[in-house]
């Protein structure tokens, strides 16, 4: 989770990712941010994020992102 938090904080240092639960829904993360996150997560965690996983529910919070990373790590 620490590596994920670093990625998120580098992207938006002004956001409290520990408590925010509507990153996409509230427009905090835009489509460019999502593309950047997918790339960073793929490289950092050595996983593949299928297009079907790129949905707001998986990107609305650090906790949701972390759960997706763990789930995809288990599948590989």
URVEN-V933080 format. One line per field, one symbol per residue. psi: psi as a letter, one per 40 degrees, with the letter a starting at -180 (. if undefined). burial: b if it has 9 or more other C-alpha atoms within 8 Angstrom, else e. A space follows every 50 residues. Layout:
BEGIN
psi = ???
burial = ???
END
This chain:
BEGIN
psi = dddddddddddgdehgeddhefdddeedhaddddddddddddddefihhi deegiddeeeidddddddddddddd.
burial = eeebbebbbeeeeeeebeebebbbeeeebeeebbeebbebbbeeeebebe eeebeeebbbbbebbbebbeebbeee
END
